[in-house]
Amino acid sequence: MSKKSIAKNYVYNLVYQILILVLPLITTPYTARVLGAEKIGIYSYTYSILSYFILFGALGVALYGQREIAYVGNDKAKSKKTFWEIVLCRFVTMMVAIVIYYIFYMRKGEYAVYYRIWLLELFATIFDISWFFQGLEDFKKTVVRNVIVRLVSVTLIFVLVKTPEDLIKYITIYAIADLVGNLSLWLYLPRYFKGVKVNNIKVFSHLPAIILLFIPQIANQIYNLLDKTMIGKMILDKSEVGYYEQGQKVIRVLLTIVTSLGIVMIPRMASTFASGDKEKIREYMEKSFKFVFFLAFPIMFGIMSVSESFVPIFFGEGYDKVSILINVISPTILLTGLANVMGTQYLLPTKRQKEYTMSILGGLIVNFILNYILIKLCNSIGASIATVVSQLVVVIIEFYMIRKDINIKKVIKSSYTYILASGIMLAICLCLRWTLGASLKVMVIQIVVGGALYVGMLFLLKDDYLGMFINKAKSLLLRKNVQ
């Protein structure tokens, strides 16, 4: 297996991850107005329940499969055997999850009609094999197929979803898009396995290792779903879940830009770990930390400065609270980025699941306790505060876990340039908003001025990453001129 460019794979994976979010994101300004906060809250709450069944049915196979495919590398026979063993194992566990889901949620209840439609999403999970291509560091294929599916689904939402009663149509389109997108990836398999025969496939041979890796993923997924579930259970007004969902949706998209490198680095870290090159792993880690600082600080401060203008433009009337939630949650862009480097990019590929699990469990416990206290006191704002504090706990624990492997002081020092540049950007952008008010025109001015200030400051400070991007841009231009 040739070593594909990390930069190219990052771009492909970034596009892929954004496409996963593109259906709800592109349609959000429209659906926020058409469906309303209450229906959005129902959507968010029912999906959070569904997500537990996806979590326990899939057993975290995607991450495990990606890592195992990276380990076997060029051996097509081993790749095919590993692929089918993992696929068949997940099929069995997903069918068990579907039966339980049917018994408890699909037969009766206030939201039974929505849960029945969400069944399509469970079947979509069965056929998801994107992990196989990611393990081969072939991210392009997962992008191309899903672009078409996502564009069609977005069009259908604008055409078919017209009133709050069309929530059923909205969920149906969302679920079918995932199912079709996942099925389409199977068309690529014949070219990988053509002429390769394998025998003695053991369906459950990977199950012990899958469960071992699944334990930290359980904690991580529950940690991510807990807020919406607890708001939905503790607060009668489902609009609070809707506000929280919309605020998180904005942060998740921005966070995708910061964390997409993590998926790309898993197979690279796994193969480097298998070769025993510790120095190379350390080099990758330091670059990943700096990459997070390079993107996370300006994105975090940027969304804080424009949220007051952005929310009414993007979501419409009645969503003013979302602006507050975005400002409260925004530090998770940096914190989750750091946790992604330490956990997803380092601890998991190097088989240190125990330390990763401890960090996630620590965050989960803090999140649950703070949610229980703060949601009662200040609803969705309380859940937002709990999210930030618990993510900070995860980062602190993981820094402690890797303190002997990575020079923490060196990592922190590498952030100073980005803190200074983005801090100045934030101050100027806030002054513009206070002086000119909150509007679309002002938001555009803030983005242009803020972006120029950040890049300008990094240029003056001779930042390595900015220099790398400038040099790559120059080489591309020279290549085009030569052609």
Solvent accessible surface area in square Angstrom, and as a share of the most:
residue,aa,sasa,rsa
1,M,51,0.23
2,S,79,0.51
3,K,112,0.47
4,K,74,0.32
5,S,50,0.32
6,I,41,0.21
7,A,47,0.36
8,K,132,0.56
9,N,3,0.02
10,Y,27,0.10
11,V,80,0.46
12,Y,66,0.25
13,N,0,0.00
14,L,31,0.15
15,V,56,0.32
16,Y,17,0.06
17,Q,42,0.18
18,I,50,0.25
19,L,18,0.09
20,I,66,0.34
21,L,28,0.14
22,V,15,0.09
23,L,0,0.00
24,P,7,0.04
25,L,34,0.17
26,I,82,0.42
27,T,0,0.00
28,T,1,0.00
29,P,33,0.21
30,Y,55,0.21
31,T,1,0.01
32,A,2,0.01
33,R,124,0.45
34,V,28,0.16
35,L,5,0.02
36,G,25,0.24
37,A,19,0.14
38,E,106,0.48
39,K,45,0.19
40,I,1,0.01
41,G,0,0.00
42,I,13,0.07
43,Y,10,0.04
44,S,2,0.01
45,Y,19,0.07
46,T,0,0.00
47,Y,56,0.21
48,S,0,0.00
49,I,13,0.07
50,L,0,0.00
51,S,13,0.08
52,Y,43,0.16
53,F,31,0.13
54,I,33,0.17
55,L,13,0.06
56,F,97,0.40
57,G,1,0.01
58,A,13,0.10
59,L,20,0.10
60,G,12,0.12
61,V,0,0.00
62,A,46,0.35
63,L,27,0.13
64,Y,6,0.02
65,G,0,0.00
66,Q,3,0.01
67,R,11,0.04
68,E,30,0.13
69,I,0,0.00
70,A,4,0.03
71,Y,58,0.22
72,V,39,0.23
73,G,16,0.16
74,N,113,0.58
75,D,58,0.30
76,K,112,0.47
77,A,46,0.36
78,K,116,0.49
79,S,6,0.04
80,K,38,0.16
81,K,62,0.26
82,T,12,0.07
83,F,0,0.00
84,W,74,0.26
85,E,4,0.02
86,I,0,0.00
87,V,14,0.08
88,L,65,0.33
89,C,0,0.00
90,R,4,0.01
91,F,94,0.39
92,V,59,0.34
93,T,24,0.14
94,M,0,0.00
95,M,67,0.30
96,V,83,0.48
97,A,9,0.07
98,I,15,0.08
99,V,81,0.47
100,I,75,0.38
101,Y,0,0.00
102,Y,105,0.40
103,I,76,0.39
104,F,143,0.59
105,Y,66,0.25
106,M,20,0.09
107,R,136,0.49
108,K,164,0.69
109,G,58,0.56
110,E,145,0.65
111,Y,30,0.12
112,A,6,0.04
113,V,61,0.35
114,Y,24,0.09
115,Y,12,0.05
116,R,114,0.42
117,I,25,0.13
118,W,0,0.00
119,L,39,0.20
120,L,56,0.28
121,E,13,0.06
122,L,0,0.00
123,F,67,0.28
124,A,1,0.01
125,T,19,0.11
126,I,8,0.04
127,F,71,0.29
128,D,31,0.16
129,I,0,0.00
130,S,8,0.05
131,W,0,0.00
132,F,1,0.01
133,F,0,0.00
134,Q,13,0.06
135,G,0,0.00
136,L,20,0.10
137,E,0,0.00
138,D,15,0.08
139,F,1,0.01
140,K,107,0.45
141,K,38,0.16
142,T,0,0.00
143,V,13,0.08
144,V,73,0.42
145,R,75,0.27
146,N,7,0.04
147,V,48,0.27
148,I,109,0.55
149,V,21,0.12
150,R,10,0.04
151,L,109,0.54
152,V,83,0.48
153,S,5,0.03
154,V,15,0.09
155,T,78,0.46
156,L,73,0.36
157,I,0,0.00
158,F,77,0.32
159,V,88,0.51
160,L,75,0.37
161,V,0,0.00
162,K,122,0.52
163,T,59,0.34
164,P,54,0.34
165,E,130,0.58
166,D,16,0.09
167,L,1,0.01
168,I,67,0.34
169,K,91,0.39
170,Y,2,0.01
171,I,0,0.00
172,T,38,0.22
173,I,14,0.07
174,Y,20,0.07
175,A,0,0.00
176,I,77,0.39
177,A,4,0.03
178,D,19,0.10
179,L,32,0.16
180,V,71,0.41
181,G,0,0.00
182,N,20,0.10
183,L,75,0.37
184,S,15,0.10
185,L,0,0.00
186,W,60,0.21
187,L,114,0.56
188,Y,26,0.10
189,L,11,0.06
190,P,89,0.56
191,R,159,0.58
192,Y,42,0.16
193,F,18,0.08
194,K,175,0.74
195,G,78,0.75
196,V,25,0.15
197,K,183,0.78
198,V,30,0.17
199,N,127,0.65
200,N,105,0.54
201,I,63,0.32
202,K,107,0.45
203,V,45,0.26
204,F,103,0.43
205,S,57,0.37
206,H,28,0.12
207,L,44,0.22
208,P,95,0.60
209,A,41,0.31
210,I,0,0.00
211,I,75,0.38
212,L,104,0.52
213,L,1,0.00
214,F,7,0.03
215,I,78,0.39
216,P,0,0.00
217,Q,28,0.12
218,I,38,0.19
219,A,4,0.03
220,N,38,0.19
221,Q,75,0.33
222,I,39,0.20
223,Y,11,0.04
224,N,82,0.42
225,L,15,0.08
226,L,20,0.10
227,D,4,0.02
228,K,19,0.08
229,T,19,0.11
230,M,17,0.08
231,I,0,0.00
232,G,6,0.06
233,K,140,0.60
234,M,58,0.26
235,I,29,0.15
236,L,174,0.86
237,D,77,0.40
238,K,34,0.14
239,S,18,0.12
240,E,14,0.06
241,V,0,0.00
242,G,0,0.00
243,Y,39,0.15
244,Y,2,0.01
245,E,7,0.03
246,Q,0,0.00
247,G,0,0.00
248,Q,25,0.11
249,K,3,0.01
250,V,9,0.05
251,I,3,0.01
252,R,74,0.27
253,V,19,0.11
254,L,39,0.19
255,L,28,0.14
256,T,13,0.07
257,I,48,0.24
258,V,2,0.01
259,T,26,0.15
260,S,2,0.01
261,L,18,0.09
262,G,0,0.00
263,I,43,0.22
264,V,0,0.00
265,M,5,0.02
266,I,1,0.01
267,P,1,0.00
268,R,23,0.08
269,M,0,0.00
270,A,0,0.00
271,S,23,0.15
272,T,14,0.08
273,F,78,0.32
274,A,69,0.53
275,S,85,0.55
276,G,53,0.51
277,D,61,0.32
278,K,154,0.65
279,E,115,0.52
280,K,75,0.32
281,I,12,0.06
282,R,82,0.30
283,E,63,0.28
284,Y,27,0.10
285,M,0,0.00
286,E,47,0.21
287,K,109,0.46
288,S,2,0.01
289,F,1,0.00
290,K,48,0.20
291,F,16,0.07
292,V,3,0.02
293,F,10,0.04
294,F,21,0.09
295,L,34,0.17
296,A,0,0.00
297,F,15,0.06
298,P,20,0.13
299,I,31,0.16
300,M,12,0.05
301,F,33,0.14
302,G,20,0.19
303,I,15,0.08
304,M,45,0.20
305,S,1,0.01
306,V,13,0.07
307,S,0,0.00
308,E,86,0.39
309,S,1,0.01
310,F,37,0.15
311,V,0,0.00
312,P,64,0.40
313,I,64,0.33
314,F,39,0.16
315,F,0,0.00
316,G,6,0.06
317,E,171,0.77
318,G,53,0.51
319,Y,8,0.03
320,D,106,0.55
321,K,47,0.20
322,V,0,0.00
323,S,15,0.09
324,I,89,0.45
325,L,0,0.00
326,I,0,0.00
327,N,56,0.29
328,V,40,0.23
329,I,1,0.00
330,S,0,0.00
331,P,36,0.23
332,T,7,0.04
333,I,0,0.00
334,L,25,0.13
335,L,19,0.09
336,T,34,0.20
337,G,0,0.00
338,L,13,0.06
339,A,10,0.08
340,N,27,0.14
341,V,0,0.00
342,M,0,0.00
343,G,0,0.00
344,T,22,0.13
345,Q,3,0.01
346,Y,18,0.07
347,L,0,0.00
348,L,5,0.02
349,P,1,0.00
350,T,11,0.06
351,K,107,0.45
352,R,60,0.22
353,Q,16,0.07
354,K,154,0.65
355,E,41,0.19
356,Y,11,0.04
357,T,16,0.09
358,M,96,0.43
359,S,0,0.00
360,I,8,0.04
361,L,74,0.37
362,G,18,0.17
363,G,0,0.00
364,L,28,0.14
365,I,103,0.52
366,V,39,0.22
367,N,1,0.00
368,F,103,0.43
369,I,87,0.44
370,L,41,0.20
371,N,0,0.00
372,Y,112,0.42
373,I,86,0.44
374,L,32,0.16
375,I,0,0.00
376,K,122,0.52
377,L,131,0.65
378,C,46,0.27
379,N,49,0.25
380,S,0,0.00
381,I,44,0.22
382,G,0,0.00
383,A,0,0.00
384,S,0,0.00
385,I,67,0.34
386,A,0,0.00
387,T,18,0.10
388,V,27,0.15
389,V,57,0.33
390,S,0,0.00
391,Q,14,0.06
392,L,80,0.40
393,V,36,0.21
394,V,0,0.00
395,V,6,0.04
396,I,103,0.52
397,I,43,0.22
398,E,0,0.00
399,F,36,0.15
400,Y,128,0.49
401,M,32,0.14
402,I,0,0.00
403,R,104,0.38
404,K,169,0.72
405,D,41,0.21
406,I,6,0.03
407,N,86,0.44
408,I,36,0.18
409,K,157,0.66
410,K,110,0.47
411,V,5,0.03
412,I,82,0.42
413,K,130,0.55
414,S,33,0.21
415,S,6,0.04
416,Y,127,0.48
417,T,41,0.24
418,Y,0,0.00
419,I,77,0.39
420,L,89,0.44
421,A,0,0.00
422,S,0,0.00
423,G,29,0.28
424,I,62,0.31
425,M,10,0.04
426,L,34,0.17
427,A,51,0.40
428,I,70,0.36
429,C,3,0.02
430,L,36,0.18
431,C,67,0.40
432,L,40,0.20
433,R,33,0.12
434,W,172,0.60
435,T,109,0.63
436,L,97,0.48
437,G,32,0.30
438,A,50,0.39
439,S,49,0.31
440,L,99,0.49
441,K,151,0.64
442,V,8,0.05
443,M,21,0.09
444,V,74,0.43
445,I,55,0.28
446,Q,1,0.01
447,I,102,0.52
448,V,97,0.56
449,V,49,0.28
450,G,2,0.02
451,G,35,0.34
452,A,66,0.51
453,L,54,0.27
454,Y,16,0.06
455,V,75,0.43
456,G,29,0.28
457,M,34,0.15
458,L,1,0.00
459,F,130,0.54
460,L,134,0.67
461,L,76,0.38
462,K,173,0.73
463,D,13,0.07
464,D,103,0.53
465,Y,27,0.10
466,L,17,0.09
467,G,27,0.26
468,M,76,0.34
469,F,83,0.34
470,I,59,0.30
471,N,93,0.48
472,K,92,0.39
473,A,50,0.39
474,K,116,0.49
475,S,50,0.32
476,L,92,0.46
477,L,113,0.56
478,L,116,0.57
479,R,138,0.50
480,K,142,0.60
481,N,122,0.62
482,V,129,0.74
483,Q,168,0.75
